[in-house]
Amino acid sequence: MEKVHFTEEKATMLATLYGRALDSRLDNPILGDRAADDAVRQIDYDFPKLGLTGERAASVVLRAKPIDDWSAEYLREHPDAVVVHLGCGMDTRVYRLDPPPTVEWFDVDYPEVVELRRKIFPERANYHTIGSSVTDFGWLDLVPSDRPALIVAEGLTMYLTPEGGEELLRRLVAKFPSGELICDIFSRWGIKLQKINPVVRKAGATLYWGVDDPREFERFGLDPVSALDASEWATPEVMAKVSPVTRMQLRATKYFPLIRKMARIGRWRF
């Protein structure tokens, strides 16, 4: 068992890992992320203290599913791509998507997070980890820039300062010849109400960067392709798998625009 003592934003990534593990234990899971469940069983940590109930765990996998689907679509069209997974935490996306060996994948997160990943997860061809804050931009020199790029960031942007996040996007767009960014964003209203989120509150984390409109990224050279608000995350197939309570909550969000647009998933092309 690997004992961890993560706090603040590093602790929240354990919550999302636990959420995917809880989903994998269901008879009809949305992600079926067995690697996440295996990881939880190898980590000595009081996961329940993070406040992630079964219903809240659904929000974790509902967010991850469209990001996975869009990422898989991009990799089918660009089997020679470089993938940069920013703030990867303990996400097992590279194992869920299982890209071909022609894809070169880089997971980037704090050194102590990467150290834990290396102890828990198996090696695979053309898969690399980089231990660095995403806004210590020297890590970019370790990533090749001669191919199309898929930039993925889940549960990251809201933890960056606006200045740090904007500079990161500028540098990414400048580095690669073309590509896509797939990430989630919080609205400014969502940032103001962050302490109602039990995972953020119990981890002692702080959110900083709110983005109200996906078109705000146009000034960094990113052209919006798609955006999903909370009422649109679940396809009909996925909706059939969630509990009646979650299904009711998702349907109700469409009548409350501030809540519906508090967390969005976007896709941009550059």
Residue, then its C-alpha position, 0 to 999 in steps of 0.5 A: m500500500e502506498k501512503v499519501h498525504f496530499t492536500e489542497e488541489k492534489a487531494t481533489m485528484l484523489a477524489t476524482l480517482y475515487g469517483r471513477a473507482l466507485d463507478s467501476r464497481l457498479d453493475n452498469p458503469i459509465l466508464g468502467d475504469r477498472a484501473a482506477d479501482d485497482a489504484v484505489r486499492q493500492i493507496d493508503y488513504d481515507f477516501p470517504k473523508l473527501g465527501l464523495t457519495g455515490e451520487r457525487a461520483a456520478s458527476v466525476v464520470l459524467r464529466a470524464k466521458p465526453i472528454d474521453d469521447w472527443s479525445a478518442e475521436y481526435l486520435r482516430e483522425h490523427p494517429d500520429a498525434v502528441v497528447v499532452h495531458l495537463g494536471c493528469g493527477m491519477d487519471t487513467r485516461v491513457y489506459r482507458l483510451d489505449p491509443p496506438p503506439t504511433v501516439e506519443w502521450f505525456d502526462v504532466d503533474y506535480p513531481e510527487v503526483v508523478e512519483l505516485r503514478r510511477k509506483i501504481f501504474p504500469e509502463r507502456a510504449n510511447y507513454h511518458t510522465i513529466g513531474s512539474s507544475v504545468t505553469d513552470f513552462g520548462w517542461l514544454d521543452l521535453v515534448p516534441s513539436d513536430r506533430p498535431a497535438l491533443i491537449v487535454a485538461e480535466g479539473l485543472t483550469m479553475y485551479l490556475t490563476p488567470e495570468g498563469g492559465e492564459e500564458l499556458l494557453r498562449r505557449l501551447v498554441a505557439k508550440f504546435p503546428s495544429g491541434e485541439l484543446i479539450c478541457d472543462i471550465f468553471s464560470r466566474w459565478g462557479i468560482k464565487l460559490q466554490k465552497i459549496n463544493p464538498v470536495v473542494r472544501k474538504a480538501g482545503a483547495t482554492l479555485y481562481w480562474g473563471v471563464d464565462d464563455p468558451r469564446e474567451f479563448e479566441r484571443f489565444g488563437l483557439d477556435p471554439v468547436s463544441a461546448l457542453d453545459a451540465s445538462e448536455w454531458a450525458t448522452p441518452e445512452v449514458m443517461a439510462k445508466v445513472s440513478p433516478v436521482t442523478r437523472m432528475q438533477l441533470r434534467a432539472t439543470k436546463y431550467f437554471p442557466l446559472i447552474r447549467k453553465m457553472a461547469r462546461i466542457g469545451r473543445w477548441r481547434f488551433 
